[in-house]
Amino acid sequence: MPTITSFRSGALAQAEQAFALLTCEPAPLVFDARPVPGLPDKTMPLDALRKMMLFESYDSDTIDATWRQLALQAREWGPAWVVGAIGVALPALTHFAAKFSRGYPRHAEDIDSEILAEFLHALRTADLDRPRLWMRLTWAAYRGGEAVIKKIRDTEELPVDLSSGSRTPKRPYGHPDLLLGRAAAAGVITSEAAELISATRFGDALIETLAAEKGVTASALRMRRRRAERAVAAAVVRGELSVPVCTQLREPALA
């Protein structure tokens, strides 16, 4: 059966190969799920944990607790657990990489490397006591991929699958998260506002849950989201998100 990186090469494929070695019999690296509320009361190989996290639905508290334990072990128990944590995250990381490299196949390895590097940095430095740890880790990885695409566009390099003839203007099309990332980079909204829209509009997070975590009312958080969405929509109409932006020139417009 093909692995999640069967049709890619580069850093993420190498990480998958290393993860496969760590989780093969007769001595796979195992995760102690017993301290994590919501997970089965047992130890399990990390590839089994990955399948559970990928195919089963868990609430944000369980996901946070799982990633808090994975991050702590990656920080304190050595390189094997760094590879193990990366392996559990690979379905999300390869999903981002595939989206970003679509249209830029020559840069796929650069995209993979930057996504992995930013995820690793977040894994080592993220505040483990704050909520939405998994979202913050993957958002860091996503921004790594976005940075590579911005660099490509800043050098005005054409995607290889486009004609070298006349071109239509760049438009902010694509996955909604890509547009949100561009809006945050442009200073139209903050990264926090982008995460809020992404989590509640395109993810499975409930705004009531996020409001409780932030200590605000759900109606206040909805208003914050609405203001951010209007700012993004207005920026699209003005054409501000259709070209690369310089993040140093503008301050975030919304809190």
C-alpha positions in Angstrom: 0.0 0.0 0.0 1.5 3.4 -0.9 2.6 5.6 1.9 1.5 9.2 2.3 4.7 10.4 0.6 4.9 7.7 -2.1 4.7 10.2 -4.9 7.0 12.8 -3.4 10.7 13.1 -2.8 12.7 15.4 -0.5 12.5 16.1 3.2 9.0 14.9 3.9 9.6 11.6 2.1 12.8 11.1 4.1 10.9 11.8 7.3 8.3 9.2 6.4 11.0 6.7 5.7 12.6 7.4 9.1 9.2 7.2 10.8 8.6 3.8 9.1 11.9 2.5 10.5 11.0 3.7 14.0 7.6 2.0 14.0 8.4 -1.3 12.4 8.4 -4.6 14.2 9.8 -6.1 16.4 10.4 -3.0 18.5 8.3 -0.1 17.3 8.5 3.3 19.2 5.4 3.3 21.4 3.3 6.2 22.8 1.8 6.0 26.3 -1.7 7.1 25.7 -2.9 6.4 29.3 -2.2 9.9 30.7 -4.2 11.5 27.8 -7.9 11.9 28.5 -10.0 10.7 25.6 -7.4 8.3 24.2 -7.4 4.5 24.8 -6.0 3.5 28.2 -2.9 1.7 26.7 0.4 2.1 25.0 0.5 2.0 21.2 3.0 2.2 18.3 3.2 5.7 16.9 1.9 4.7 13.5 -1.2 3.4 15.2 -1.5 6.8 17.0 -1.2 8.6 13.7 -4.0 6.5 12.2 -6.2 7.3 15.2 -5.5 11.0 15.0 -6.1 11.0 11.2 -9.3 8.9 11.0 -11.1 9.4 14.3 -12.6 12.5 15.8 -11.2 13.9 19.0 -12.0 17.1 20.9 -9.5 19.9 21.2 -8.6 19.0 24.7 -7.5 15.5 23.7 -5.6 16.8 20.7 -3.9 19.4 22.8 -2.9 16.9 25.5 -1.6 14.4 22.9 0.6 17.0 21.2 1.7 18.4 24.5 3.0 15.0 25.4 4.6 14.4 21.9 6.3 17.8 22.0 7.6 17.3 25.5 9.1 13.9 24.5 10.5 15.4 21.3 12.3 18.0 23.4 13.5 15.8 26.2 13.8 12.2 24.9 16.1 12.7 21.9 16.1 12.5 18.1 13.9 9.4 17.8 11.0 11.2 19.4 11.6 14.2 17.2 11.2 11.9 14.2 8.2 10.3 15.9 6.4 13.6 16.4 7.1 14.6 12.8 5.8 11.3 11.6 2.5 11.8 13.4 2.2 15.2 11.8 3.1 14.1 8.3 -0.4 13.7 6.9 -1.0 17.4 7.6 2.4 18.5 6.4 2.3 16.6 3.2 -1.2 18.0 2.6 0.1 21.5 2.8 3.1 20.6 0.7 1.0 19.2 -2.1 -1.2 22.3 -2.2 1.7 24.7 -2.3 3.7 22.8 -4.9 0.8 22.5 -7.3 1.9 24.6 -10.2 5.4 24.9 -8.9 6.8 21.3 -9.2 10.4 22.4 -9.5 10.2 23.9 -6.1 8.5 21.0 -4.3 11.7 20.0 -2.4 12.1 23.6 -1.2 8.5 23.7 -0.1 8.9 20.4 1.7 12.0 21.6 3.5 10.6 24.9 4.6 7.4 23.4 5.9 9.3 20.8 7.9 11.8 23.4 9.2 9.0 25.7 10.5 7.1 22.8 12.0 10.3 21.6 13.8 11.0 25.2 15.1 7.4 25.4 16.5 7.7 21.9 18.0 10.8 23.0 19.9 9.7 26.5 20.9 5.9 26.7 21.1 4.3 27.5 24.4 2.9 24.2 25.5 0.6 25.7 28.1 -1.4 27.8 25.6 -4.5 26.1 24.0 -4.8 25.0 20.3 -1.3 23.6 20.3 -1.8 21.5 17.2 -3.3 24.4 15.3 -0.3 26.6 16.2 2.2 23.9 15.1 0.5 23.3 11.8 0.0 27.1 11.2 3.7 27.5 11.6 4.3 24.8 9.0 1.7 26.4 6.7 3.5 29.8 6.9 6.7 28.1 5.9 5.1 26.9 2.7 3.6 30.3 2.1 7.0 31.9 2.5 8.5 29.8 -0.3 5.6 30.7 -2.7 6.0 34.4 -1.8 9.7 34.2 -2.6 9.0 32.6 -6.0 6.5 35.2 -6.8 8.7 38.0 -5.7 11.3 36.9 -8.2 8.5 36.9 -10.8 9.2 33.3 -11.8 6.5 31.6 -13.9 5.0 28.3 -12.8 6.3 25.7 -15.2 2.9 24.6 -16.3 2.0 28.1 -17.6 2.5 29.5 -21.0 5.3 32.1 -21.4 3.0 34.2 -23.5 0.6 36.9 -22.3 -0.4 36.5 -18.7 -3.6 37.4 -16.8 -3.0 39.3 -13.6 -2.4 37.2 -10.5 -5.5 36.7 -8.5 -6.0 35.6 -4.9 -7.5 32.2 -5.9 -6.7 28.8 -4.4 -7.4 27.2 -1.1 -9.0 29.6 1.4 -6.2 29.1 3.9 -3.7 30.4 1.2 -5.8 33.6 0.9 -5.9 34.0 4.7 -2.1 33.5 4.9 -1.6 36.2 2.3 -4.0 38.6 4.1 -2.1 38.1 7.4 1.3 38.6 5.6 -0.1 41.8 4.1 -1.2 43.1 7.5 -4.9 43.2 6.5 -5.6 40.9 9.4 -3.5 39.4 12.2 -2.3 35.8 12.2 -4.6 35.2 15.2 -7.6 36.4 13.1 -6.5 34.2 10.2 -6.3 31.2 12.5 -9.8 32.0 13.9 -11.4 32.1 10.4 -9.5 29.0 9.3 -10.4 27.0 12.4 -14.1 27.9 12.5 -14.9 28.3 8.8 -12.8 25.5 7.3 -11.8 23.4 10.2 -13.9 21.6 12.9 -13.5 24.1 15.8 -16.5 25.5 17.4 -16.5 29.2 18.1 -18.0 28.6 21.5 -15.1 26.4 22.4 -12.5 29.0 21.3 -14.4 31.8 23.1 -14.3 29.8 26.3 -10.5 29.2 25.9 -9.9 32.9 25.3 -12.1 34.1 28.1 -14.5 36.1 25.8 -18.1 35.6 24.8 -19.0 33.8 21.6 -20.8 36.8 20.2 -17.6 39.0 20.7 -15.5 36.4 18.9 -18.1 36.2 16.1 -17.9 40.0 15.7 -14.1 39.8 15.6 -14.3 37.1 12.9 -16.8 39.2 11.0 -14.6 42.3 11.0 -11.6 40.2 9.8 -13.6 38.6 7.0 -14.9 42.0 5.9 -11.4 43.3 5.9 -10.2 40.4 3.7 -13.1 40.8 1.3 -12.4 44.5 1.0 -8.7 43.8 0.3 -9.7 41.4 -2.4 -12.0 43.9 -4.1 -9.2 46.5 -3.9 -6.7 44.1 -5.5 -4.4 44.2 -2.5 -4.0 40.4 -2.3 -3.3 39.7 -5.9 0.4 40.6 -5.8 3.2 39.8 -3.4 3.3 42.1 -0.4 6.1 43.4 1.8 5.3 42.5 5.4 7.6 45.2 6.7 5.7 48.0 5.2 2.4 47.6 7.0 1.1 47.1 10.5 -1.8 44.7 11.1 -5.1 46.4 10.6 -7.1 44.4 13.2 -6.6 43.1 16.6 
